[in-house]
Amino acid sequence: MPEELHEAYHPTNREEKRCECGEIFVFSRSCGADVCPSCDNHRGFARCFCGWSLSGRDGRVELEEMGETIDPDD
């Protein structure tokens, strides 16, 4: 990753965002999203291939039902 892009995404250079539960979101490299360490909310997402979903169902299954192709090794 180019250094200028890496610096733009460094946690100290990002605006602090709080979840509805009050915790500060932390960037998850595996999800590619800001995730709450307390309640697992994914900021700006409705579902994630990691299995999280706003609906409480399996987010990965929801994505597959919507036609997303997900590598089975992930």
WOTATA-V596017 format. One record per backbone hydrogen bond with DSSP energy under -0.5 kcal/mol. NH is the residue of the N-H (numbers start at 1). CO is the residue of the C=O. If there is no record, write none. Layout:
nh=NH co=CO
nh=NH co=CO
This chain:
nh=6 co=2
nh=7 co=3
nh=8 co=4
nh=9 co=5
nh=9 co=6
nh=10 co=7
nh=13 co=10
nh=14 co=10
nh=14 co=11
nh=19 co=23
nh=22 co=19
nh=25 co=17
nh=26 co=35
nh=28 co=33
nh=29 co=27
nh=32 co=28
nh=33 co=28
nh=35 co=26
nh=35 co=33
nh=36 co=41
nh=37 co=24
nh=40 co=36
nh=43 co=34
nh=43 co=41
nh=45 co=42
nh=48 co=52
nh=51 co=48
nh=54 co=46
nh=56 co=53
nh=59 co=51
nh=59 co=57
nh=62 co=58
nh=63 co=59
nh=64 co=60
nh=65 co=61
nh=66 co=62
nh=67 co=64
nh=68 co=63
nh=70 co=68
nh=74 co=71
